[in-house]
Amino acid sequence: MSIAKKIFAFSFLAASLAVAIIVVTTLGMGTEALRDLERRRLAESVARGAQVLQGRMDMLRDDVALLANQDSVQRWADPKADVYGTSQESEEAVAVFRQFRMIMEKRPSFQEVALLQEGDPRSRVLRVRREGAALVEDAQNNPNFEKAYPSFGDVLPLWPGNVHVSTVQRFNGTRQADVPAVQIVQAGTRLPERAMRSVLLVTVDLDVFLSGIAGLGDIRFFVTDGTGRYLTFSEARPAGTKSESLPDEYGLGKSWTGWLAQHDPRFHWEFSDIHVGLALQRVVAGDPMSPNGLRHLVVGALGSLADIETEVMTFRSQLFGLSLGVGALLALTLALATAFLTRPVAALTRVAARIAEGQRDVTFPQLPGDEIGRLAEVMHRMLDALRVSAKNEEHAALGRMATMIAHDVRNALSSVKMNLQMLDEGGREIDGRENCEIALNQVAYMESVLDDMLAFAQPDELHLDWMDVGDAIKTATVSMSPEIARKSIRLVNGDGIPAAKLPTLLGDRTKLIRALQNLIGNAIQASPEGGTLSVKAHSTLYDSTPAVEILVADNGEGLAPDIVDRIFEPFFTTRSKGTGLGLAIVQRIVRAHGGQVALAPGRGGGTEARLVLPLTPPDWKA
C-alpha cells in the first residue's frame, strides 16, 4: 500500500471514529434532552395545577371558617339564647340564610351550606341548596343527620373551629335521576362547645371546583384522592383506561404507598411499553389528624412519549444524514489533501527508483521549501556523492581487474614462453611432452580467466525451460570428477545423485550447472587431501512458494569471520590464483532465477553452501 493510501486510510479512520463518537454522544445527549424537556413540561404543568388546587382548597377552608365565625351563625347555634319558637329565632334564621346565599352566589362550586344542631331537647337544621339555577332555603326540626349527612359524625371528634374535608361521595345535586351524579366533598367545622353539638357543613361540586385545572397540548390532567381513585379528568377518559384507580391501572401499588410516605410531594414515572409519562404532586386537603377525612388530593398529568420517540427518530435521521454528508466531505478533503501532500513524495520515490536502477543522470523536480524539499536537497547531495563514489569504485575495480589479469596472464605466458624456448633449444634431442603439457595447462588457465570475465560481463539473460534438477546436479558433479579424484575426495552420497526425486524446475540449465560447478569447485579447493564432499537436495518452501534447496558441504577449514560479508564481492579471493568472480557469478545466476545463495559454517566443520531455487521465477506467467 502506498504512503498516500496509508495516510488517507489512517486519517479517514481517525476522523470517522471521531465523527462516530460525536454522533453517538450527540444522539444520546439529544435524546435525553428531549426526554428531560418532556419530563420538565409535565412537572411544571402539574406544579401549576397543584398550586391552583392548593389555593382553592385553602380558600374552601377559609370560607367555611369565615361562615362559622359569623355572629348570626354563632347566635343561632347557641342553645343558651332561648329563642326557639319565637320571632327572634326566625330573625336569626333569616340572617343565617342571608349569609349562606351570599357565599353560594360567590362560590359557584358550593352545592349546599347547612348548619346542624343535635342535642336535647331538639335537633334542627338550616340549609341553602342549589337546585338547578335556583337557591332553595330549607329549615327542619329533628332531622336524621347520620343518613342525610354522613360527614356529620366525622366532624364531631375534632376540636371546635377545625376544618374537616370528607372523603369524596357520589351525590345527585339536582335530585333528578336523568342528570349524571356529581362528585362532592363536604367541608365542615364544629362550632364552639355548647350544650348542643353544632356543625357547619359545605357541600362542593368537585367537577366545578376543579374546573380550569388543565394542561397544555396533549397533556391529560386528572385529580385523584389519597387512595389514587380518579375524581376528575380534564378531558374524556382515555380509551385505554381500565380501572377507576390510578395505582391499579398502572401497577403502582408499592410505589404509590412509598411515595405517600415520603416528604417529597412530587412523583415521576415512565411507562416505556405504552410510551406514556406520568407526573404527580400531592396537595393538602383537610386536617392531617382527621381519621376519616380527605387528607390529600393528587394532581396528575399523562404525557405521550410517542411524540418524543418520533422526534428522536427524526433527530436521529437528520443526524445520520448530516454525519454521512460530513463523512463524504471529509473523504473528499482528505483525498485532495493526501494527493497534494504526497505528490512530492511520489516524485522523490520515482527519482529514488531511477537511482536504484543505476541511473546517475537524474534530474530532481522542483519541490516546495518544506521538509520534502529539504529531503530532496539531501538526496541530491547523496546522488553527487554516489556518482563520485561509483566513479572511484569503478576505477578501483578496473584497477583490480587489470592487475589480476596482468598478473595471472603474465605468469601463464611466462610459463608458456619458457617451455616453448626449451623446446626450441633442445629440438629433437629431448622429449618435450611434459613441456607441452605444462604449456597447455597454462593456456587452459588463461581461457578459464577469460571465461569468468566474459560470464561476469554478460547480461543476465535466461533461456528458461523445464529441467530435471537432479540431472543438473549429477552433470555438475560428474564434470568435476577429475578434480575430485586428483585430491582423493570422497563423495558422501556416492555418485552425487540426490536420494529423493526432485520436482521439475523452470530455469536456465546451462547457467545453473555453471553455478553448481563453481560451488563444487570451491568445496574441492577448500577440502584437504582425502577429505569429504556432500551434495544434497530436497523440496522446500521459499517465500511460501514451492522450491528446491541444494546443499554443498566440505570439511575444510571453514570461513574466517572477517571475510563472511565479502565472499560474494567481485574480484575478492583468498587464493593466490583466481579471478574472485566465481561466487559473484553464482549469486547473479541464482538471483536471476528468484532464489537465494548463502555460505555458512557447517555443523561438523568446514563450509556449507545453501542454494534455494523456486520452481518458477517470481515474474513468470503461465
VENKAWO-V23900 format. One record per backbone hydrogen bond with DSSP energy under -0.5 kcal/mol. CO is the residue of the C=O (numbers start at 1). NH is the residue of the N-H. Records with the same first field share a line. If there is no record, write none. Layout:
# VENKAWO-V23900
CO->NH ; NH
This chain:
# VENKAWO-V23900
2->6
3->7
4->8
5->9
6->10
7->11
8->12
9->13
10->14
11->15
12->16
13->17
14->18
15->19
16->20
17->21
18->22
19->23
20->24
21->25
22->26
23->27
24->28
25->29
26->30
27->31
28->32
29->33
30->34
31->35
32->36
33->37
34->38
35->39
36->40
37->41
38->42
39->43
40->44
41->45
42->46
43->47
44->48
45->49
46->50
47->51
48->52
49->53
50->54
51->55
52->56
53->57
54->58
55->59
56->60
57->61
58->62
59->63
60->64
61->65
62->66
63->67
64->68
65->69
67->70
70->74
71->75
72->76
73->77
74->78
75->78
77->79
78->81
80->82
81->83
83->86 ; 89
86->90
87->91
88->92
89->93
90->94
91->95
92->96
93->97
94->98
95->99
96->100
97->101
98->102
99->103
100->104
101->105
102->106
103->107
106->108
107->110
109->205
111->130
112->203
113->128
114->116 ; 201
115->126
116->199
117->124
118->197
119->121
123->142
124->117
125->140
126->115
127->138
128->113
129->131 ; 136
130->132
131->134
134->131 ; 136
136->129
138->127
140->125
143->145
144->148
145->149
149->152
150->153
151->155
152->156
153->157
155->158
159->162
162->190
163->287
164->166 ; 188
165->294
169->184
171->173 ; 182
172->175
176->179
182->171
183->206 ; 207
184->169
185->187 ; 204
186->166
187->202
188->164
189->200
190->161
196->194 ; 198
197->118
198->191
199->116 ; 201
200->189
201->114
202->187 ; 204
203->111 ; 112
204->185 ; 206
205->209
206->210
208->211
210->213
212->214
216->219
219->221
220->302
221->234
222->300
223->231 ; 232
224->298
225->228
228->246
229->225
232->223
238->241
244->230
245->249
246->250
247->251 ; 252
252->256
253->257
254->258
255->259
256->260
257->261
258->262
259->262
265->282
267->280
269->278
270->272
271->274 ; 275 ; 276
275->305 ; 306
276->271
277->303
278->269
279->301
280->267
281->299
283->297
287->290
293->295
294->286
295->285
296->226
297->283 ; 299
298->224 ; 300
299->281
300->222
301->279
302->220
303->277
305->309
306->310
307->311
308->312
309->313
310->314
311->315
312->316
313->317
314->318
315->319
316->320
317->321
318->322
319->323
320->324
321->325
322->326
323->327
324->328
325->329
326->330
327->331
328->332
329->333
330->334
331->335
332->336
333->337
334->338
335->339
336->340
337->341
338->342
339->343
342->346
343->347
344->348
345->349
346->350
347->351
348->352
349->353
350->354
351->355
352->356
353->357
354->359
355->358
360->362
365->367
368->370
370->374
371->375
372->376
373->377
374->378
375->379
376->380
377->381
378->382
379->383
380->384
381->385
382->386
383->387
384->388
385->389
386->390
387->391
388->392
389->393
390->394
391->395
392->396
393->397
394->398
395->399
396->400
397->401
398->402
399->403
400->404
401->405
402->406
403->407
404->408
405->409
406->410
407->411
408->412
409->413
410->414
411->415
412->416
413->417
414->418
415->419
416->420
417->421
418->422
419->423
420->424
421->425
422->426
423->427
426->429
427->430
430->432
432->436
433->437
434->438
435->439
436->440
437->441
438->442
439->443
440->444
441->445
442->446
443->447
444->448
445->449
446->450
447->451
448->452
449->453
450->454
451->455
452->456
453->457
454->458
459->461
460->462
462->464
465->507
467->469 ; 505
468->472
469->473
470->474
471->475
472->476
473->477
474->478
475->479
476->480
477->480
478->481
480->484
481->485
482->486
483->487
484->489
485->488
487->530
489->491
490->492 ; 533
491->494
493->495 ; 496
503->469
505->467 ; 507
507->465 ; 509
508->512
509->513
510->514
511->515
512->516
513->517
514->518
515->519
516->520
517->521
518->522
519->523
520->524
521->525
522->526
523->527
526->557
528->531
531->490
532->555
533->492
534->553
536->551
538->549
540->547
542->545
545->542
546->615
547->540
548->613
549->538
550->611
551->536
552->609
553->534
556->606
560->563 ; 564
561->564
563->566 ; 567
564->567
566->569
569->572
571->573
580->571 ; 572
581->585
582->586
583->587
584->588
585->589
586->590
587->591
588->592
589->593
590->593 ; 595
591->594
596->612
598->610
600->608
602->605
606->602
607->554
608->600 ; 610
609->552 ; 611
610->598
611->550
612->596
613->548
615->506
617->620
